[in-house]
Amino acid sequence: MRGKLFVIAAALLLPTCAFSQLAVGKLLVATPKSHDPDLKQSVVLLVQYDKDAALGLMLNRRSDVPASDAFPELTNAKGGPVPVWAGGPLAIGIRALHQSDFQPGDGREIVPGLSLISNKPLILKLLAASTPPDNLRIYAGYVGWTAQQLRNEVAGGLWLVRAAVPGVVFDPEPETLWDRLTGKRSQR
């Protein structure tokens, strides 16, 4: 518990970045100004950001769908059920975030110790190897913007921009992550 509180406290102390510092590995924390029902009180990890587009995964929307439903090939997987997370309102594709000291071959480092995996065979391999849920999260869908659209939303105060650390990305209580990162009580 003490370690979890330290990670959240460290994230709160990190300065809010200007929109000019948007980059892969930044957290977007929805502000109360955001009235989009799909993104209300969401915490998003930017996994792609370039001059044309931005793509993120919502970190605080656990679903009740087990990975075996998304990957029927997993009928013989060892271990308990791994949930699929709602990555965002754009319901295209399956991605995974993997926390490890090594970067899987087809993974792309987002922040040190955290890789994005978009390769289905590699996701299946990690699931079949019973990679624990506190080291692997599977996401269906994503949040997407043009780069200019996201810059406008940040400039308009719809998002707080913060640095990400694996402890926040793999927070064991994602349902209260937004509350803790904003210091506000949820109005869900």
Helices and strands as residue ranges (DSSP letters): H 2-13, G 19-21, E 26-30, E 43-49, E 53-58, E 62-66, H 67-70, G 72-76, E 83-86, E 90-99, E 108-111, E 114-117, H 120-128, E 136-146, H 147-155, E 159-163, H 166-169, G 174-176, H 177-182
